[in-house]
Amino acid sequence: MTVESLTAKEVAKKVINNEPLFIFDVRNEDAFADWKIEGSRFDYLNIPYFDLLDGVEEAAAKLPTDKDILVVCAKEGSSVMVAEMLAEEGIEAAYLEGGMKAWSEHLEPVKVGDLKGGGELYQFVRIGKGCLSYMAISDGEAAVIDATRMADVFLNFAAEKGAVIKHVFDTHLHADHISGGRQIAEAIGAAYYLPPADAEEVVFDYVKLVNGLKVELGEEKTEIHAFYSPGHTIGSTSFIVDGQYLMTGDILFIDSIGRPDLAGLAEDWVGDLRESLYKRYPGLADGLIVLPAHFMIIDELNEDGSVYKTLSALFKENHGLNIEDEQTFRDMVTRHLPPQPNAYQEIRKTNMGIISPAEEEQRKWRLDQTAVLCGKPLNEAIKNWKLKERLT
Amino acid sequence: MIKTDKTLDAKGLACPMPIVRTKKAMNDLEPGQVIEVQATDRGSLADMKAWAKSSGNHYLGTSEEGNVLIHYLRKADRSEEKEEMKFPHTLTNAELEQQLGHGDLIVLDVREPAEYAFGHIEGAVSIPLGELEQRMSELDSDKEVIVICRTGKRSDFAAKQLEEKGFTRIKNAAQGMSEWTGATEPNNA
């Protein structure tokens, strides 16, 4: 019996368009509790596939009759089996092609806006994991910022747009996901830039990304400026693209701020974080559009699936930018640090080129975990604190 | 090599097949028997544990040889959970922990080799219940013998067997390894 399937791209469209969908997740309970496909109008049922081997009648009674059903598992196999079993019971359900692995790797390119002189800026939304990457294209030349490890997506996208990738930047040495930056740069012969303070241990050649560095794209000379903003890491650097856009990396998010503890000691770097957020960013133009390297929750998606807000809006709304007292800020950030991502030291070593884990090996680390780990608990602590402060 | 009752080759199979095959193979096992499942699907690690829990069987552990994961599971034995203990001399795990390292003491672990392999009390002697009759002579009958298994049931049987053969200082660690909170060591399988 053949059953219908949905691709990760089709599911991403449903998330962005706020469409309803019933997710029947047949992975084991721990995996489901860890992370799932998030959508504002999605409903869920989790029964592990191994509890369905003797029949799906009981589960079928829990499935809705008025919603599309998508069966989801880790890599597809079990969801096909369950969808077929449901079909035999007369229940129509699709499965997710490639399972959660495909979902975790899906990048949805969304156009953020135009650049002066006809260029375009794209955001690549890794909707399953909350990572955000960028490509600026102008006159047939492109720059990539904070690429995730799915290098082919960026290479193919540039090719489709008839652009040659000239510059590949990472705002910092990532600790929560494997960067695709070096791979892209090597594939196309582009320059790969890293902040030298983060890159002391890297074992490959790179271009030093220093404060004030400027590159230009195409005949129109679309400018990309590097702007040193340490605090998440000692090297963390922001970018101002075309005088309109501010890529903040992991320093400033839409609804949260960076954490200072993934490459060193929180106590040492919290001062840098404070300086970047409260002294350096306020000196920039208010109208800049903030483009972070992560989003935390699906609510941060704009209507078209993009994730951005103006800097002035963040100064008003982002709780992490509104803690006046410096000591309170220090305590807040250092005492409420969320758990560190799994295997983050291995991820850092991979991004330094010191180790080259096979895909199987990476899977063992449960890599590319959500940005949720990076900002959400800290964010909640800050919000709770704000609430308490208001009450007392 | 850990001795088991059955080996299932699920190498090269993708989810859900390793579990489907294991479930099937388990049906042919006697309660209390141990199966070794060889799989290359990494997802089988979390799923074996979760499936064993949900089906009431015992997940013992997993070892790795190259790309191959070797899972050990023991088929649930309902009688172990229900029947009452018959051997009168028992001690708690806390009492056992206090006695360890004092005097002439043998801790006799009568679980299956795979159960023993993934965690046992340091220095415990491994003789599975099924082999105890033949191998009893390996034990020094002058020493105190404390018998332990997973839940106190198999050790209860073993204690009675030892008593019949003339051992005089025997105790059953009735709580068993499932409630053991002290130190354990794995053996190098």
Interface residues (C-beta under 8 A of the other chain):
Chain A: N28 E29 D30 A31 P48 Y49 F50 D51 L53 C73 A74 K75 G77 S78 M81 E360 R363 K364
Chain B: A14 C15 P16 M17 I19 V20 K23 R42 G43 A46 D47 A50 W51 S54 S55 N67
